[in-house]
Amino acid sequence: MDDQQRKEKEAVLASCERYAEKAYDAMYDAHSPSDATALYSDAKEGFYEALRVARELGLADEVRRLEARLAHVKSVFRSQFS
């Protein structure tokens, strides 16, 4: 992978994480349990894609950080929205 491809993948990683965090934040403003569940699903998908890219780039510290964040999001959803 050349420098340009790496930069593009890093941008995808950042975009996926932003998407996931935005969905997570929106869960708190959801108008119904089904809306919260849909946003939770979006957040998970964003984190899973960010994790995939981080692994592809060999960013072990980033993978650990994203895994911890995803675990936190799951824990919050299960305790507050289930």
HTML snippet that shows the backbone in 3Dmol.js (N, CA, C, O; Angstrom):
<script src="https://3Dmol.org/build/3Dmol-min.js"></script>
<div id="view" style="width:600px;height:400px;position:relative"></div>
<script>
const pdb = `
ATOM      1  N   MET A   1       0.866  -1.178   0.000  1.00  0.00           N
ATOM      2  CA  MET A   1       0.000   0.000   0.000  1.00  0.00           C
ATOM      3  C   MET A   1       0.905   1.231   0.000  1.00  0.00           C
ATOM      4  O   MET A   1       1.827   1.331   0.810  1.00  0.00           O
ATOM      5  N   ASP A   2       0.642   2.154  -0.900  1.00  0.00           N
ATOM      6  CA  ASP A   2       1.456   3.366  -0.959  1.00  0.00           C
ATOM      7  C   ASP A   2       0.910   4.418   0.012  1.00  0.00           C
ATOM      8  O   ASP A   2      -0.129   4.219   0.641  1.00  0.00           O
ATOM      9  N   ASP A   3       1.620   5.529   0.119  1.00  0.00           N
ATOM     10  CA  ASP A   3       1.241   6.574   1.077  1.00  0.00           C
ATOM     11  C   ASP A   3      -0.156   7.126   0.815  1.00  0.00           C
ATOM     12  O   ASP A   3      -0.908   7.384   1.755  1.00  0.00           O
ATOM     13  N   GLN A   4      -0.507   7.307  -0.450  1.00  0.00           N
ATOM     14  CA  GLN A   4      -1.829   7.841  -0.790  1.00  0.00           C
ATOM     15  C   GLN A   4      -2.936   6.880  -0.362  1.00  0.00           C
ATOM     16  O   GLN A   4      -3.945   7.297   0.207  1.00  0.00           O
ATOM     17  N   GLN A   5      -2.742   5.610  -0.635  1.00  0.00           N
ATOM     18  CA  GLN A   5      -3.733   4.609  -0.241  1.00  0.00           C
ATOM     19  C   GLN A   5      -3.873   4.551   1.283  1.00  0.00           C
ATOM     20  O   GLN A   5      -4.979   4.424   1.807  1.00  0.00           O
ATOM     21  N   ARG A   6      -2.759   4.645   1.976  1.00  0.00           N
ATOM     22  CA  ARG A   6      -2.790   4.625   3.438  1.00  0.00           C
ATOM     23  C   ARG A   6      -3.560   5.841   3.970  1.00  0.00           C
ATOM     24  O   ARG A   6      -4.374   5.714   4.884  1.00  0.00           O
ATOM     25  N   LYS A   7      -3.298   7.005   3.397  1.00  0.00           N
ATOM     26  CA  LYS A   7      -4.011   8.215   3.831  1.00  0.00           C
ATOM     27  C   LYS A   7      -5.509   8.082   3.581  1.00  0.00           C
ATOM     28  O   LYS A   7      -6.324   8.496   4.405  1.00  0.00           O
ATOM     29  N   GLU A   8      -5.860   7.508   2.448  1.00  0.00           N
ATOM     30  CA  GLU A   8      -7.279   7.302   2.146  1.00  0.00           C
ATOM     31  C   GLU A   8      -7.923   6.360   3.154  1.00  0.00           C
ATOM     32  O   GLU A   8      -9.036   6.611   3.618  1.00  0.00           O
ATOM     33  N   LYS A   9      -7.233   5.282   3.494  1.00  0.00           N
ATOM     34  CA  LYS A   9      -7.766   4.332   4.481  1.00  0.00           C
ATOM     35  C   LYS A   9      -7.870   4.990   5.861  1.00  0.00           C
ATOM     36  O   LYS A   9      -8.835   4.758   6.590  1.00  0.00           O
ATOM     37  N   GLU A  10      -6.883   5.804   6.215  1.00  0.00           N
ATOM     38  CA  GLU A  10      -6.948   6.519   7.496  1.00  0.00           C
ATOM     39  C   GLU A  10      -8.135   7.469   7.530  1.00  0.00           C
ATOM     40  O   GLU A  10      -8.766   7.642   8.573  1.00  0.00           O
ATOM     41  N   ALA A  11      -8.442   8.086   6.391  1.00  0.00           N
ATOM     42  CA  ALA A  11      -9.609   8.970   6.309  1.00  0.00           C
ATOM     43  C   ALA A  11     -10.900   8.168   6.459  1.00  0.00           C
ATOM     44  O   ALA A  11     -11.845   8.622   7.104  1.00  0.00           O
ATOM     45  N   VAL A  12     -10.940   6.986   5.868  1.00  0.00           N
ATOM     46  CA  VAL A  12     -12.113   6.116   6.010  1.00  0.00           C
ATOM     47  C   VAL A  12     -12.281   5.723   7.472  1.00  0.00           C
ATOM     48  O   VAL A  12     -13.393   5.750   8.000  1.00  0.00           O
ATOM     49  N   LEU A  13     -11.197   5.364   8.119  1.00  0.00           N
ATOM     50  CA  LEU A  13     -11.248   4.991   9.527  1.00  0.00           C
ATOM     51  C   LEU A  13     -11.824   6.131  10.360  1.00  0.00           C
ATOM     52  O   LEU A  13     -12.719   5.914  11.176  1.00  0.00           O
ATOM     53  N   ALA A  14     -11.324   7.322  10.162  1.00  0.00           N
ATOM     54  CA  ALA A  14     -11.803   8.489  10.908  1.00  0.00           C
ATOM     55  C   ALA A  14     -13.275   8.759  10.615  1.00  0.00           C
ATOM     56  O   ALA A  14     -14.037   9.089  11.524  1.00  0.00           O
ATOM     57  N   SER A  15     -13.675   8.624   9.374  1.00  0.00           N
ATOM     58  CA  SER A  15     -15.064   8.849   8.992  1.00  0.00           C
ATOM     59  C   SER A  15     -15.988   7.820   9.646  1.00  0.00           C
ATOM     60  O   SER A  15     -17.063   8.173  10.130  1.00  0.00           O
ATOM     61  N   CYS A  16     -15.585   6.580   9.663  1.00  0.00           N
ATOM     62  CA  CYS A  16     -16.391   5.527  10.287  1.00  0.00           C
ATOM     63  C   CYS A  16     -16.545   5.776  11.778  1.00  0.00           C
ATOM     64  O   CYS A  16     -17.625   5.595  12.340  1.00  0.00           O
ATOM     65  N   GLU A  17     -15.462   6.191  12.410  1.00  0.00           N
ATOM     66  CA  GLU A  17     -15.543   6.465  13.843  1.00  0.00           C
ATOM     67  C   GLU A  17     -16.459   7.663  14.117  1.00  0.00           C
ATOM     68  O   GLU A  17     -17.251   7.632  15.059  1.00  0.00           O
ATOM     69  N   ARG A  18     -16.356   8.697  13.315  1.00  0.00           N
ATOM     70  CA  ARG A  18     -17.260   9.851  13.488  1.00  0.00           C
ATOM     71  C   ARG A  18     -18.718   9.430  13.320  1.00  0.00           C
ATOM     72  O   ARG A  18     -19.579   9.847  14.095  1.00  0.00           O
ATOM     73  N   TYR A  19     -18.993   8.610  12.315  1.00  0.00           N
ATOM     74  CA  TYR A  19     -20.342   8.113  12.066  1.00  0.00           C
ATOM     75  C   TYR A  19     -20.841   7.339  13.289  1.00  0.00           C
ATOM     76  O   TYR A  19     -21.970   7.536  13.737  1.00  0.00           O
ATOM     77  N   ALA A  20     -20.002   6.468  13.817  1.00  0.00           N
ATOM     78  CA  ALA A  20     -20.382   5.665  14.976  1.00  0.00           C
ATOM     79  C   ALA A  20     -20.666   6.543  16.190  1.00  0.00           C
ATOM     80  O   ALA A  20     -21.657   6.337  16.890  1.00  0.00           O
ATOM     81  N   GLU A  21     -19.805   7.512  16.436  1.00  0.00           N
ATOM     82  CA  GLU A  21     -19.988   8.399  17.589  1.00  0.00           C
ATOM     83  C   GLU A  21     -21.243   9.265  17.431  1.00  0.00           C
ATOM     84  O   GLU A  21     -21.947   9.529  18.406  1.00  0.00           O
ATOM     85  N   LYS A  22     -21.514   9.696  16.218  1.00  0.00           N
ATOM     86  CA  LYS A  22     -22.717  10.500  15.977  1.00  0.00           C
ATOM     87  C   LYS A  22     -23.971   9.669  16.255  1.00  0.00           C
ATOM     88  O   LYS A  22     -24.918  10.157  16.871  1.00  0.00           O
ATOM     89  N   ALA A  23     -23.975   8.420  15.803  1.00  0.00           N
ATOM     90  CA  ALA A  23     -25.114   7.536  16.056  1.00  0.00           C
ATOM     91  C   ALA A  23     -25.258   7.274  17.547  1.00  0.00           C
ATOM     92  O   ALA A  23     -26.369   7.259  18.076  1.00  0.00           O
ATOM     93  N   TYR A  24     -24.138   7.068  18.219  1.00  0.00           N
ATOM     94  CA  TYR A  24     -24.171   6.836  19.666  1.00  0.00           C
ATOM     95  C   TYR A  24     -24.754   8.047  20.384  1.00  0.00           C
ATOM     96  O   TYR A  24     -25.620   7.899  21.246  1.00  0.00           O
ATOM     97  N   ASP A  25     -24.296   9.223  20.042  1.00  0.00           N
ATOM     98  CA  ASP A  25     -24.826  10.447  20.668  1.00  0.00           C
ATOM     99  C   ASP A  25     -26.325  10.589  20.411  1.00  0.00           C
ATOM    100  O   ASP A  25     -27.075  11.001  21.297  1.00  0.00           O
ATOM    101  N   ALA A  26     -26.751  10.253  19.214  1.00  0.00           N
ATOM    102  CA  ALA A  26     -28.163  10.398  18.844  1.00  0.00           C
ATOM    103  C   ALA A  26     -29.062   9.411  19.585  1.00  0.00           C
ATOM    104  O   ALA A  26     -30.264   9.647  19.712  1.00  0.00           O
ATOM    105  N   MET A  27     -28.496   8.315  20.073  1.00  0.00           N
ATOM    106  CA  MET A  27     -29.301   7.347  20.826  1.00  0.00           C
ATOM    107  C   MET A  27     -30.005   8.015  21.999  1.00  0.00           C
ATOM    108  O   MET A  27     -31.139   7.671  22.333  1.00  0.00           O
ATOM    109  N   TYR A  28     -29.332   8.962  22.615  1.00  0.00           N
ATOM    110  CA  TYR A  28     -29.890   9.621  23.801  1.00  0.00           C
ATOM    111  C   TYR A  28     -31.086  10.513  23.465  1.00  0.00           C
ATOM    112  O   TYR A  28     -31.889  10.837  24.341  1.00  0.00           O
ATOM    113  N   ASP A  29     -31.200  10.905  22.212  1.00  0.00           N
ATOM    114  CA  ASP A  29     -32.313  11.751  21.787  1.00  0.00           C
ATOM    115  C   ASP A  29     -33.384  10.972  21.023  1.00  0.00           C
ATOM    116  O   ASP A  29     -34.317  11.559  20.474  1.00  0.00           O
ATOM    117  N   ALA A  30     -33.244   9.659  20.993  1.00  0.00           N
ATOM    118  CA  ALA A  30     -34.200   8.832  20.251  1.00  0.00           C
ATOM    119  C   ALA A  30     -35.592   8.981  20.850  1.00  0.00           C
ATOM    120  O   ALA A  30     -35.760   9.089  22.065  1.00  0.00           O
ATOM    121  N   HIS A  31     -36.573   8.985  19.975  1.00  0.00           N
ATOM    122  CA  HIS A  31     -37.964   9.187  20.391  1.00  0.00           C
ATOM    123  C   HIS A  31     -38.678   7.885  20.746  1.00  0.00           C
ATOM    124  O   HIS A  31     -39.776   7.905  21.303  1.00  0.00           O
ATOM    125  N   SER A  32     -38.055   6.765  20.425  1.00  0.00           N
ATOM    126  CA  SER A  32     -38.679   5.484  20.740  1.00  0.00           C
ATOM    127  C   SER A  32     -37.586   4.434  20.935  1.00  0.00           C
ATOM    128  O   SER A  32     -36.449   4.623  20.501  1.00  0.00           O
ATOM    129  N   PRO A  33     -37.934   3.340  21.582  1.00  0.00           N
ATOM    130  CA  PRO A  33     -36.953   2.255  21.731  1.00  0.00           C
ATOM    131  C   PRO A  33     -36.461   1.722  20.383  1.00  0.00           C
ATOM    132  O   PRO A  33     -35.291   1.364  20.245  1.00  0.00           O
ATOM    133  N   SER A  34     -37.344   1.671  19.400  1.00  0.00           N
ATOM    134  CA  SER A  34     -36.909   1.170  18.087  1.00  0.00           C
ATOM    135  C   SER A  34     -35.937   2.140  17.415  1.00  0.00           C
ATOM    136  O   SER A  34     -35.013   1.714  16.724  1.00  0.00           O
ATOM    137  N   ASP A  35     -36.145   3.445  17.617  1.00  0.00           N
ATOM    138  CA  ASP A  35     -35.188   4.427  17.085  1.00  0.00           C
ATOM    139  C   ASP A  35     -33.829   4.261  17.762  1.00  0.00           C
ATOM    140  O   ASP A  35     -32.792   4.302  17.099  1.00  0.00           O
ATOM    141  N   ALA A  36     -33.837   4.075  19.071  1.00  0.00           N
ATOM    142  CA  ALA A  36     -32.581   3.888  19.811  1.00  0.00           C
ATOM    143  C   ALA A  36     -31.871   2.628  19.327  1.00  0.00           C
ATOM    144  O   ALA A  36     -30.649   2.615  19.181  1.00  0.00           O
ATOM    145  N   THR A  37     -32.628   1.587  19.084  1.00  0.00           N
ATOM    146  CA  THR A  37     -32.042   0.331  18.609  1.00  0.00           C
ATOM    147  C   THR A  37     -31.423   0.503  17.225  1.00  0.00           C
ATOM    148  O   THR A  37     -30.342  -0.023  16.957  1.00  0.00           O
ATOM    149  N   ALA A  38     -32.100   1.232  16.350  1.00  0.00           N
ATOM    150  CA  ALA A  38     -31.560   1.477  15.008  1.00  0.00           C
ATOM    151  C   ALA A  38     -30.267   2.286  15.089  1.00  0.00           C
ATOM    152  O   ALA A  38     -29.313   2.004  14.364  1.00  0.00           O
ATOM    153  N   LEU A  39     -30.232   3.277  15.954  1.00  0.00           N
ATOM    154  CA  LEU A  39     -29.020   4.094  16.109  1.00  0.00           C
ATOM    155  C   LEU A  39     -27.887   3.274  16.721  1.00  0.00           C
ATOM    156  O   LEU A  39     -26.725   3.434  16.347  1.00  0.00           O
ATOM    157  N   TYR A  40     -28.227   2.412  17.645  1.00  0.00           N
ATOM    158  CA  TYR A  40     -27.243   1.502  18.239  1.00  0.00           C
ATOM    159  C   TYR A  40     -26.638   0.615  17.150  1.00  0.00           C
ATOM    160  O   TYR A  40     -25.424   0.412  17.108  1.00  0.00           O
ATOM    161  N   SER A  41     -27.475   0.100  16.287  1.00  0.00           N
ATOM    162  CA  SER A  41     -27.005  -0.719  15.171  1.00  0.00           C
ATOM    163  C   SER A  41     -26.068   0.081  14.271  1.00  0.00           C
ATOM    164  O   SER A  41     -25.035  -0.428  13.837  1.00  0.00           O
ATOM    165  N   ASP A  42     -26.427   1.326  13.995  1.00  0.00           N
ATOM    166  CA  ASP A  42     -25.564   2.194  13.181  1.00  0.00           C
ATOM    167  C   ASP A  42     -24.216   2.408  13.859  1.00  0.00           C
ATOM    168  O   ASP A  42     -23.171   2.355  13.211  1.00  0.00           O
ATOM    169  N   ALA A  43     -24.248   2.651  15.162  1.00  0.00           N
ATOM    170  CA  ALA A  43     -23.008   2.867  15.899  1.00  0.00           C
ATOM    171  C   ALA A  43     -22.116   1.634  15.822  1.00  0.00           C
ATOM    172  O   ALA A  43     -20.916   1.741  15.569  1.00  0.00           O
ATOM    173  N   LYS A  44     -22.711   0.464  16.041  1.00  0.00           N
ATOM    174  CA  LYS A  44     -21.923  -0.768  15.973  1.00  0.00           C
ATOM    175  C   LYS A  44     -21.321  -0.951  14.583  1.00  0.00           C
ATOM    176  O   LYS A  44     -20.145  -1.292  14.450  1.00  0.00           O
ATOM    177  N   GLU A  45     -22.121  -0.725  13.558  1.00  0.00           N
ATOM    178  CA  GLU A  45     -21.617  -0.881  12.189  1.00  0.00           C
ATOM    179  C   GLU A  45     -20.436   0.047  11.922  1.00  0.00           C
ATOM    180  O   GLU A  45     -19.448  -0.355  11.306  1.00  0.00           O
ATOM    181  N   GLY A  46     -20.544   1.289  12.389  1.00  0.00           N
ATOM    182  CA  GLY A  46     -19.440   2.232  12.220  1.00  0.00           C
ATOM    183  C   GLY A  46     -18.180   1.782  12.923  1.00  0.00           C
ATOM    184  O   GLY A  46     -17.085   1.863  12.367  1.00  0.00           O
ATOM    185  N   PHE A  47     -18.337   1.307  14.147  1.00  0.00           N
ATOM    186  CA  PHE A  47     -17.168   0.826  14.891  1.00  0.00           C
ATOM    187  C   PHE A  47     -16.590  -0.433  14.262  1.00  0.00           C
ATOM    188  O   PHE A  47     -15.371  -0.580  14.184  1.00  0.00           O
ATOM    189  N   TYR A  48     -17.455  -1.347  13.812  1.00  0.00           N
ATOM    190  CA  TYR A  48     -16.944  -2.559  13.175  1.00  0.00           C
ATOM    191  C   TYR A  48     -16.145  -2.230  11.911  1.00  0.00           C
ATOM    192  O   TYR A  48     -15.103  -2.834  11.660  1.00  0.00           O
ATOM    193  N   GLU A  49     -16.626  -1.290  11.130  1.00  0.00           N
ATOM    194  CA  GLU A  49     -15.894  -0.908   9.914  1.00  0.00           C
ATOM    195  C   GLU A  49     -14.587  -0.208  10.274  1.00  0.00           C
ATOM    196  O   GLU A  49     -13.557  -0.459   9.648  1.00  0.00           O
ATOM    197  N   ALA A  50     -14.621   0.665  11.273  1.00  0.00           N
ATOM    198  CA  ALA A  50     -13.392   1.326  11.724  1.00  0.00           C
ATOM    199  C   ALA A  50     -12.386   0.290  12.219  1.00  0.00           C
ATOM    200  O   ALA A  50     -11.191   0.400  11.944  1.00  0.00           O
ATOM    201  N   LEU A  51     -12.862  -0.700  12.939  1.00  0.00           N
ATOM    202  CA  LEU A  51     -11.978  -1.764  13.409  1.00  0.00           C
ATOM    203  C   LEU A  51     -11.383  -2.545  12.243  1.00  0.00           C
ATOM    204  O   LEU A  51     -10.197  -2.878  12.254  1.00  0.00           O
ATOM    205  N   ARG A  52     -12.192  -2.833  11.252  1.00  0.00           N
ATOM    206  CA  ARG A  52     -11.686  -3.564  10.083  1.00  0.00           C
ATOM    207  C   ARG A  52     -10.547  -2.807   9.415  1.00  0.00           C
ATOM    208  O   ARG A  52      -9.514  -3.383   9.072  1.00  0.00           O
ATOM    209  N   VAL A  53     -10.754  -1.510   9.239  1.00  0.00           N
ATOM    210  CA  VAL A  53      -9.731  -0.688   8.579  1.00  0.00           C
ATOM    211  C   VAL A  53      -8.491  -0.570   9.466  1.00  0.00           C
ATOM    212  O   VAL A  53      -7.368  -0.660   8.972  1.00  0.00           O
ATOM    213  N   ALA A  54      -8.684  -0.372  10.758  1.00  0.00           N
ATOM    214  CA  ALA A  54      -7.543  -0.270  11.671  1.00  0.00           C
ATOM    215  C   ALA A  54      -6.708  -1.552  11.642  1.00  0.00           C
ATOM    216  O   ALA A  54      -5.478  -1.500  11.659  1.00  0.00           O
ATOM    217  N   ARG A  55      -7.378  -2.688  11.598  1.00  0.00           N
ATOM    218  CA  ARG A  55      -6.645  -3.963  11.507  1.00  0.00           C
ATOM    219  C   ARG A  55      -5.889  -4.056  10.185  1.00  0.00           C
ATOM    220  O   ARG A  55      -4.740  -4.497  10.138  1.00  0.00           O
ATOM    221  N   GLU A  56      -6.551  -3.636   9.119  1.00  0.00           N
ATOM    222  CA  GLU A  56      -5.916  -3.669   7.794  1.00  0.00           C
ATOM    223  C   GLU A  56      -4.657  -2.798   7.772  1.00  0.00           C
ATOM    224  O   GLU A  56      -3.670  -3.130   7.115  1.00  0.00           O
ATOM    225  N   LEU A  57      -4.710  -1.690   8.495  1.00  0.00           N
ATOM    226  CA  LEU A  57      -3.563  -0.779   8.543  1.00  0.00           C
ATOM    227  C   LEU A  57      -2.519  -1.207   9.577  1.00  0.00           C
ATOM    228  O   LEU A  57      -1.449  -0.604   9.660  1.00  0.00           O
ATOM    229  N   GLY A  58      -2.820  -2.231  10.357  1.00  0.00           N
ATOM    230  CA  GLY A  58      -1.875  -2.703  11.353  1.00  0.00           C
ATOM    231  C   GLY A  58      -1.759  -1.790  12.564  1.00  0.00           C
ATOM    232  O   GLY A  58      -0.704  -1.725  13.195  1.00  0.00           O
ATOM    233  N   LEU A  59      -2.834  -1.089  12.891  1.00  0.00           N
ATOM    234  CA  LEU A  59      -2.830  -0.125  13.996  1.00  0.00           C
ATOM    235  C   LEU A  59      -3.339  -0.787  15.272  1.00  0.00           C
ATOM    236  O   LEU A  59      -4.495  -0.606  15.655  1.00  0.00           O
ATOM    237  N   ALA A  60      -2.476  -1.551  15.925  1.00  0.00           N
ATOM    238  CA  ALA A  60      -2.870  -2.350  17.091  1.00  0.00           C
ATOM    239  C   ALA A  60      -3.429  -1.488  18.223  1.00  0.00           C
ATOM    240  O   ALA A  60      -4.428  -1.858  18.839  1.00  0.00           O
ATOM    241  N   ASP A  61      -2.805  -0.354  18.503  1.00  0.00           N
ATOM    242  CA  ASP A  61      -3.298   0.513  19.578  1.00  0.00           C
ATOM    243  C   ASP A  61      -4.677   1.068  19.237  1.00  0.00           C
ATOM    244  O   ASP A  61      -5.545   1.177  20.104  1.00  0.00           O
ATOM    245  N   GLU A  62      -4.867   1.411  17.987  1.00  0.00           N
ATOM    246  CA  GLU A  62      -6.161   1.920  17.533  1.00  0.00           C
ATOM    247  C   GLU A  62      -7.230   0.832  17.630  1.00  0.00           C
ATOM    248  O   GLU A  62      -8.367   1.103  18.017  1.00  0.00           O
ATOM    249  N   VAL A  63      -6.867  -0.381  17.282  1.00  0.00           N
ATOM    250  CA  VAL A  63      -7.807  -1.505  17.390  1.00  0.00           C
ATOM    251  C   VAL A  63      -8.234  -1.679  18.846  1.00  0.00           C
ATOM    252  O   VAL A  63      -9.424  -1.821  19.128  1.00  0.00           O
ATOM    253  N   ARG A  64      -7.281  -1.667  19.768  1.00  0.00           N
ATOM    254  CA  ARG A  64      -7.621  -1.818  21.190  1.00  0.00           C
ATOM    255  C   ARG A  64      -8.520  -0.682  21.667  1.00  0.00           C
ATOM    256  O   ARG A  64      -9.480  -0.914  22.401  1.00  0.00           O
ATOM    257  N   ARG A  65      -8.213   0.537  21.253  1.00  0.00           N
ATOM    258  CA  ARG A  65      -9.018   1.688  21.661  1.00  0.00           C
ATOM    259  C   ARG A  65     -10.444   1.576  21.114  1.00  0.00           C
ATOM    260  O   ARG A  65     -11.410   1.807  21.842  1.00  0.00           O
ATOM    261  N   LEU A  66     -10.574   1.225  19.846  1.00  0.00           N
ATOM    262  CA  LEU A  66     -11.891   1.088  19.230  1.00  0.00           C
ATOM    263  C   LEU A  66     -12.678  -0.076  19.836  1.00  0.00           C
ATOM    264  O   LEU A  66     -13.888   0.030  20.032  1.00  0.00           O
ATOM    265  N   GLU A  67     -12.004  -1.172  20.131  1.00  0.00           N
ATOM    266  CA  GLU A  67     -12.679  -2.300  20.772  1.00  0.00           C
ATOM    267  C   GLU A  67     -13.220  -1.898  22.141  1.00  0.00           C
ATOM    268  O   GLU A  67     -14.336  -2.263  22.511  1.00  0.00           O
ATOM    269  N   ALA A  68     -12.421  -1.147  22.882  1.00  0.00           N
ATOM    270  CA  ALA A  68     -12.866  -0.688  24.203  1.00  0.00           C
ATOM    271  C   ALA A  68     -14.048   0.262  24.070  1.00  0.00           C
ATOM    272  O   ALA A  68     -14.989   0.198  24.861  1.00  0.00           O
ATOM    273  N   ARG A  69     -14.006   1.133  23.087  1.00  0.00           N
ATOM    274  CA  ARG A  69     -15.101   2.081  22.887  1.00  0.00           C
ATOM    275  C   ARG A  69     -16.379   1.346  22.489  1.00  0.00           C
ATOM    276  O   ARG A  69     -17.460   1.660  22.987  1.00  0.00           O
ATOM    277  N   LEU A  70     -16.255   0.379  21.601  1.00  0.00           N
ATOM    278  CA  LEU A  70     -17.407  -0.414  21.190  1.00  0.00           C
ATOM    279  C   LEU A  70     -17.991  -1.170  22.384  1.00  0.00           C
ATOM    280  O   LEU A  70     -19.210  -1.229  22.542  1.00  0.00           O
ATOM    281  N   ALA A  71     -17.144  -1.737  23.211  1.00  0.00           N
ATOM    282  CA  ALA A  71     -17.621  -2.441  24.402  1.00  0.00           C
ATOM    283  C   ALA A  71     -18.376  -1.486  25.318  1.00  0.00           C
ATOM    284  O   ALA A  71     -19.395  -1.859  25.899  1.00  0.00           O
ATOM    285  N   HIS A  72     -17.886  -0.260  25.449  1.00  0.00           N
ATOM    286  CA  HIS A  72     -18.565   0.742  26.275  1.00  0.00           C
ATOM    287  C   HIS A  72     -19.949   1.067  25.693  1.00  0.00           C
ATOM    288  O   HIS A  72     -20.937   1.115  26.425  1.00  0.00           O
ATOM    289  N   VAL A  73     -20.009   1.284  24.394  1.00  0.00           N
ATOM    290  CA  VAL A  73     -21.283   1.607  23.739  1.00  0.00           C
ATOM    291  C   VAL A  73     -22.278   0.471  23.946  1.00  0.00           C
ATOM    292  O   VAL A  73     -23.447   0.711  24.248  1.00  0.00           O
ATOM    293  N   LYS A  74     -21.816  -0.765  23.783  1.00  0.00           N
ATOM    294  CA  LYS A  74     -22.691  -1.919  23.989  1.00  0.00           C
ATOM    295  C   LYS A  74     -23.199  -1.960  25.427  1.00  0.00           C
ATOM    296  O   LYS A  74     -24.382  -2.202  25.672  1.00  0.00           O
ATOM    297  N   SER A  75     -22.303  -1.724  26.365  1.00  0.00           N
ATOM    298  CA  SER A  75     -22.676  -1.747  27.779  1.00  0.00           C
ATOM    299  C   SER A  75     -23.709  -0.676  28.102  1.00  0.00           C
ATOM    300  O   SER A  75     -24.678  -0.937  28.815  1.00  0.00           O
ATOM    301  N   VAL A  76     -23.502   0.519  27.582  1.00  0.00           N
ATOM    302  CA  VAL A  76     -24.448   1.616  27.818  1.00  0.00           C
ATOM    303  C   VAL A  76     -25.813   1.269  27.226  1.00  0.00           C
ATOM    304  O   VAL A  76     -26.840   1.446  27.881  1.00  0.00           O
ATOM    305  N   PHE A  77     -25.823   0.784  26.011  1.00  0.00           N
ATOM    306  CA  PHE A  77     -27.106   0.454  25.385  1.00  0.00           C
ATOM    307  C   PHE A  77     -27.844  -0.604  26.203  1.00  0.00           C
ATOM    308  O   PHE A  77     -29.037  -0.472  26.476  1.00  0.00           O
ATOM    309  N   ARG A  78     -27.131  -1.640  26.585  1.00  0.00           N
ATOM    310  CA  ARG A  78     -27.772  -2.737  27.321  1.00  0.00           C
ATOM    311  C   ARG A  78     -28.300  -2.277  28.684  1.00  0.00           C
ATOM    312  O   ARG A  78     -29.334  -2.761  29.145  1.00  0.00           O
ATOM    313  N   SER A  79     -27.597  -1.354  29.319  1.00  0.00           N
ATOM    314  CA  SER A  79     -28.033  -0.925  30.649  1.00  0.00           C
ATOM    315  C   SER A  79     -29.108   0.162  30.596  1.00  0.00           C
ATOM    316  O   SER A  79     -29.921   0.262  31.514  1.00  0.00           O
ATOM    317  N   GLN A  80     -29.126   0.972  29.545  1.00  0.00           N
ATOM    318  CA  GLN A  80     -30.040   2.111  29.513  1.00  0.00           C
ATOM    319  C   GLN A  80     -31.178   1.986  28.519  1.00  0.00           C
ATOM    320  O   GLN A  80     -32.195   2.663  28.671  1.00  0.00           O
ATOM    321  N   PHE A  81     -31.041   1.149  27.514  1.00  0.00           N
ATOM    322  CA  PHE A  81     -32.043   1.099  26.463  1.00  0.00           C
ATOM    323  C   PHE A  81     -32.704  -0.258  26.290  1.00  0.00           C
ATOM    324  O   PHE A  81     -33.640  -0.385  25.501  1.00  0.00           O
ATOM    325  N   SER A  82     -32.253  -1.249  26.991  1.00  0.00           N
ATOM    326  CA  SER A  82     -32.837  -2.596  26.829  1.00  0.00           C
ATOM    327  C   SER A  82     -33.833  -2.888  27.923  1.00  0.00           C
ATOM    328  O   SER A  82     -34.422  -3.969  27.949  1.00  0.00           O
TER     329      SER A  82
END
`;
const viewer = $3Dmol.createViewer("view");
viewer.addModel(pdb, "pdb");
viewer.setStyle({}, {cartoon: {color: "spectrum"}});
viewer.zoomTo();
viewer.render();
</script>
